[in-house]
């Protein structure tokens, strides 16, 4: 496995993490709107 291949995998993982984080943010925002 080359260093570049590892970088590509890390980039994909970061994208996944960012998507999950933004989804969590939207979920929290939705919850907050329900309570107010």
N, C-alpha and C positions, 0 to 999 in steps of 0.2 A: 504493500500500500504506500503510495507516494504522499508527500507532505501536502500537495495540492488537493489530493482526494480527501484528506482529513479536513482541510480547510472547507471544502465544499460541504462535507457532512455537517460541520459545525455551523456553517451558514444556514443550512436547511433547518437545523435544530433551533437556531435563533429565530428564524421566521416562524416556526411552529410555536415557540414560546411567546413571541410577540402577539400572535393570533389569539392564543389562549388568554394572554393578559388583557388584550383589548376586549375580548368576549366577557371576561370577568368584570371589567370596568363597566361595560354596558349593562350587565346583570345587576351590579350594585346600583347603578343609576336608576334602573327600572324599579328596584326595590325601594330606593329612596323616594321616588315619585309616588309609589303606592302609599307610603306611610304619611306623606305630607298632605 
